[in-house]
């Protein structure tokens, strides 16, 4: 009775007690079988929980390694597949006023930017130097207000070129042929892009012809 | 009549282990302002690149397996702690008590190894010079020269509270295993 009153325990002696309680012929046999079954069961459970999910993942993707590792890359696909690049196209420059022998008004230059990607691209505020390409003289600054280019879109951006007094003088004194101002200008500097907080600075040199009648 | 005995450490650790997979990410990585957002724990994985989710079936299933493993471990730990003198108690406890310890240590080692590898590779390739990753938590703003372009990559890593919360069931689990010896020795 004393033996029956004791709680069960594991260890070598508990099997003897269980055996005696149950009145089995082989006192430790039942527990040993149970322990072995438990050990095997836990081993199988460990295997199922570690290997099972991996097999299930491959099976659900038709045993395709690539799609099992990484499924749909989404917009990243655009960057990794190559072939797509943003393009810029300069339009006709226009002076904001009359060009005279002693006055060179600011100039507007339309830039059409295309975003071929399926994600937005941010164009940051820009301030690029403007040079007279022939003489390599800095004549002003071209500024651009930042804008977000939507996915797969084309946007017209406008550069406002403002000439410095020295720059105006250089252009009006050196590049007026007959009644016309005729010069190739060049925008130089870093073009700044923002891609979800990643900042890109890409050196740019973009030249364009300026042709305007000079009034007296 | 003898008073009923419990493994108190296991009784505390079990429910916490069952709860842990549902508490969210342990670690977060953020590149830019949504260029790459990664939230990660052994039980969950969420990756967003350029505002869109990127899914990995394999990682998803592995996380599911880890969640199930921990829930089962918690249940086993509870059962073993409620009935510490049953013949199966020790084996169930051994199954459940240290799984979380290995997951936690493995997670830590993985994160450290990734940062170490990133920094090692940065030292090997001239294009990656200036690139540096913090270890586990912190922020940096590497500036890379790719061809002619200069790319600035503000990145931030942070350990979340569930990572620290996991310490509680982990330590209790280990203690429960040590404490359980008394039931075998009696």
Interface residues (C-beta under 8 A of the other chain):
Chain A: X5 X6 X7 X8 X9 X10 X11 X14 X15 X18 X31 X34 X35 X38 X39 X42 X45 X46 X49 X50 X52 X53 X54 X56 X57 X58 X60 X61 X67 X68 X69 X70 X71 X72 X73 X74 X75 X76 X119 X190 X195 X196 X197 X198 X199 X200 X201 X202 X203
Chain B: X1 X2 X5 X31 X32 X33 X34 X35 X49 X50 X51 X52 X53 X54 X55 X56 X57 X58 X60 X61 X62 X64 X65 X68 X69 X72 X85 X86 X87 X88 X89 X90 X91 X92 X95 X148 X149 X150 X151 X152 X153 X154 X183 X184 X186
